[in-house]
Amino acid sequence: MPTTPTRVLLDTAGHAPVPPAVRDAYLAALDEGWADPRRLHTEGRRARALLDGAREAIAALVGARTEEVALAPSHTAALHAAVRTVAQGRRRVGAGIVTSAVERMAVLEAADFAGERRTAPVDREGRLDVDAFDTLVTAGDVALAAVQHANGEVGTRQPVVDAWASARSAGVPLLVDAGSSFGHVPVGPEWDLLTLDPADVGAVPGVAVLVTRTGVRRSPVGPTEDTERWFPGGVAVPAALAAAVALQLASRRTPDPAPVARLRDRVAAEVPMTMVSGPGEPDARLPHVLTFSCLYVDGEAVVTALDRAGFAVASGSACTSATEQPSHVLAAMGSLTQGNVRLSLPPDVDPAQIERFCDELPGIVADLRRDAGL
């Protein structure tokens, strides 16, 4: 009787396993913070204290004031709100919204909806063309600029310091999406609006973070509440506390780049007709993300075959894979989009699991090519 292969998790982007300490914080908050934090009774005030404590802890992690931190129901909602409310608040300046070509679809679609998107290209490693960005952001009618801290699909770290300098010289606020970065690489102070995705580092889904520096002009684009101006209805207090704990734990980690380096070397050397995307230098990329594309096979077929073998991986862009659309990130880089496989490793990945994956991958890809008649 065949044995079921041991499951190996190699896809944690945006939905990482919940660490025990985060789970404990969530369960404790269910007991102490179940009440409506808008109520004036003792239970409501207790819930409000937990919610305010979560915001204060998050503010300390990113060097912000507590009042600058807003909690959103999802990372997508945080990005949409950032783009739309700044575009509304600065509409007299102009309708221009400058982005890189490899931003999340949430940013690109919000920019198309809220204004006139102007896209700065990237090079073959997915790195922003700073000169092109500078030309676009200094046009004089730009309401907002957006540059991700690092790309969650191919791992490329962006020149945020240079982009921020260009935006500041033009008087344009810069939105930095650190949803794939925080807890994996340091995130500096070079931003005017910042988003974090606590679920990416093991928080309970249902809370994301939008931080806005004092002085950035924003205007609501819909009905508001006195207590929750940007995200009416608020978020669950237990989930907010879990998010703060997950971000605190992640901020103390020292990620090991060795597993991804090993993957890059073995995939490139042992799987014929395969392109590994993104920079190879450790200081130029995220330490836990790797994407490669296999010619003459379908990415969904590779994911399914690997899943049968016990490996949880992803395919396509993190924000378009559900629609089976080609990765806009790889397309912008001029990279191969066929047979795309994306790995995002947990911090405690076992090196033996990496070796097992690399041992089995060449045969799986070869079988799929053979089945396709190649």
N, C-alpha and C positions, 0 to 999 in steps of 0.2 A: 504494500500500500504506500503510495507516494506521500512524502512528508510536506507539510505546508512550510514554505520558506519563511524565515524570520523577517518581519517587516523592518525596513530601513527607511527612516524619514529623511528625505533630502529636499523637501519643499516646505519651508516655514515662512515664506514671504507673506506678511500681512496676517498670518494666522499661526503663530508659534505655539507650541505646547505651554500650558499654564504651569509655572513652577510651584512647588508646594507652598512657599511663603506667600505667593500671590493668591493662591487658593484659600489659604488660611485667612488672609486679610479680607477677602471677599465674603467668606462665610461669617466672620466676626461682624462685618458691616451689615450683613443681613439681619443680625440680631440687634445691632445698635442704631443702624441708619435706615431702617425701613420706612420711616415716616416721611411725609412731605416736608422738605426743608423750607417751604414758604410759610408753614404754620408757625404760630406764636407759642404753642404749648411746649412743654418740656421735651416731648419726643421730637417735635419738629425742630426745636433749637439744637437738639443733639445731632440730628441729621445735618443741619446747616453747618455745625461745627466740623463734622467730618468732611463735608463737601469743601468748605473753605480751607481746611487743612490739606486736602488733596491738591487744590489749586496753589496753595502756598509752597508745597513741596515741589511741584512741577516748576513753578517760577524760579525757585532756587537752583534747579538743575540747569536752566538755560540762561541764567543771569537776567531775569526780568522781574518786574513788579507783579505782585499777586493780582492786582486789578487789570493787568495787561493780558492775563491768561483767561481764555474762554474754552469751555469744554463742549465739543460737538458730538453728535451721535455716531459719526463715522469720519474716516479720513477724507472720503470723497466729499462729504458735506462741508468739512473744514475748508477744503480747497475751493469748492464752489463759492462758499461764503466770502472767502478772502478776495477772490477775483471780482465777484459781482458787487460787493459792497464798496471796494476801493474804486472800481470803475464808476459806480454811482456817485460816490463822494467827490471824485475828482473829474466829473464829466465836463466841467467848464474848461479844464486844461486841454482836453481832447479825448478822442475815442481810442487812441492807440494802446494796444497791450502787446508788449514784446515778450516772446517766449523762446526757449530753445526748441529745436525740432524733436527732442526726445523727452519732453515733459510727459507726465501721466496724461492719459486721455481726459481725466477730470479737469485738468488745467486747460488743455487745448479746447475742449468743448465749451467750458465756461467762458474762455476768452472770445470764442466765436459768438457766443450768445450775448455777452455783455458789451462788446466793442468791436474794434477792428484789429484782428490778430496779425502780428508781423513776426515772422519766424526767422530766428538766427540759425544757420546751419551748424553741423558738427563734423568733425573729421572721421576717419575710418575707425577710430577707437571710441567714438561716441563723445568726444570732448568738444565743448562749446568753442566756436570761433569767436574769440573775444573781440577782435577788430570789427567783425560784422555786427556783433551785439552792440558795441559802442556806437556804431553808426546809426543803428535803429533807435537806441534808447535816447540819443541826443537830438532826435528829430524836432522836438519842441512841442508836440501834441500828444505825448505819451502819458497815460494815466497810471500805468503799472508795468513793472517788469517781473518776470518769473523765471527763476533758474533753480533746478533741483540741486540738492547738495551732492548727491550721487545717484546714479541710475540703478534702480532696483532690478533691472533685467540683465544688464551686462556688467554691472559693477563699477563703471567708470565714475571716478570722482571729478566733480566739475570745478573750474577755477572761480569759485564763489567770491573770493577776495577781490579779484579783478573786476568781476561783474558788479559787485557792490560799489566799488570805487567809481565805475562808469555811471551807475545809476545815481549815486549821490551827487556827482558833479553836474548831472542834469536835473537834479531835484525830483527824481522819480523814485517812489518807494519800491523796494525789492522784496518779492515773496520768495522765500527759500523753503522748498519741500524737503524736509529731513526725515520723511517717513521710512526710508530704507536705510538711513545712516545712523540715527541715534542708537547708541548701545553697541555699535560696531566700529565706528571711527569717531574721533572728536568733532563736535559741531561748535564752531566759533561764534563770535558775536556779530558777524558780518551779515546782517539781515534787518529788515524793517517789519516783515511779517514772517512767521515761522510756523510750519505745521509738523506735528509729530504723530506717529501711529503706534500707540502703546501695544496694540495687538501683535505688532511685528516682533515684539520682544516678550510676549507671553502674557499680556493682559487679557482679561475677559473681554470679548468683543462688545462694542456698544459705546465706546468713548474714544474720541480723538482730541487733539489739542491744536488750538489756533492761538498764537501769541502775536499781539500787535503792539509795536512800540508806541508810546505816547507821542502824539503829534501827527500820526498818520491819519489822514482824513478818510473816514468811511461813513456811508449812509445806508440804513436798512433798505432792503428791496422788497419787503413784505411786512405783514403785521408783526408787531413786537410785543414783549411783555416788560413790565417795569424791572423785574429781577433777571430776565434772560433776554437781553436785547438782540443778540445775534442768533441765538438758537432757542426760539420759544419752546417751552415745555421742559427744557433742561435735559439732564441725563440722570440715570439711576445712580444714587449715592454709592451703593456697594461697588458698582462697576468703576466709578470715578476713583474710589480709594484703591481698588485693585490696579487701575492704570498707573496711579502715582507710585505704588510699590514696585510694579514691573519696571517702570522707567528708572527708579532708584537702583534696583538690582542691576539693570543693564548698564547703568553709568559706571558701575564698579568693575565691569568685566575688562579683561585684556584678551581680545579675540586672537586666535592662533591662525595665521595665514597659511600654515603648512598644508592642511588638507586640500584647500583649493589649488595650491601650487602643484601638489601631487596629481590632482585630477587633471589640471591643464596639461601637464607633461605626458601623462599616460594616454589621455584621450587623443591628443594631437599625434602621438607616436604610434598608437595601436589601432585606431579606427580609420581605415582608408577613406579618402574623399570626405573629410570632415573639417569644418572651419571652426576654430575657437574664437569667440568674439571678445572685444574689450582689451584693455592694456594688460601686459604681463607683469609689469613692475608692481610689487606689493604696495608701495606708497601711492600709487596712482589709481587704486581700485579698492572696492569693498573686500574685506577678508573672507566673506562667506558666500559670495555669489559667483556663479559661473554659467555661461550660456555657450552652447555649441550647436552647430547645424550640420546635419548629415545629408549629403546629396543623394537623390534618388529614393528617398523614403519620406513618408508623411510623419509629421511630428506627433500627431495624435496616435498613430500606430506605434511609434516608439514608446510613448508614454504608457499605452495599454500593455505592450509586451513587457516593459520594465515592471509595471504594476503586478503582472502575473508572476514575475520572478521575485517579487517582494520589495521592490523599490518604489517609493512615492516621489515622483518628480513632476515637473510641469512642462508645458509647451506654449509657445507664443508669448506675446506680451502679457504681463501680469494683469493688465486691465482690458485686454481684448481676447484672451484665450477662450472665454466662455462663448464668444461669437465665432470662434474658429477663423478669425481674420488674421492675415499676415501681420507680423510684428512691425508697427510703425517705427520702432526704435531701430531695428536691424535695417529696415528700408532706408531710413535717414542716414545710416552709417555706410550704406552701399554694401552691406553684408548679405550673405546667403540667408534667405528666410525659410528655405525648405528643410524639413526634418529637424525643426528647432526644438532643443531640450534645454530647460532652465533649471538649475539647481540653486537652492538657498539652504545652506547647512545650519543645523542647530549648533549652539555653542559647545555642546558636549558630544559631538559626533565621534564615533569610535574609528580610529585609523583602520582597523580591520574591516570595517564596513566600507570604507573608501576603497580598499584593495579589492574586496569582493565585487563591488560595483564595476570597477575597472576590469576585473577579470571576465565578467559576464557580458559587458556592453558590446565588445566587438562581435561576439557570436550572435547576439540578438539583432544587431544591425545587419549582419551578413544574412541571417535567416530572412529578414524582412525584404532585403533586396532580392534574394533568390525567389521568394514567393511572388515578388512583383515581376519575375521573368528577367531579372538583370544579372 
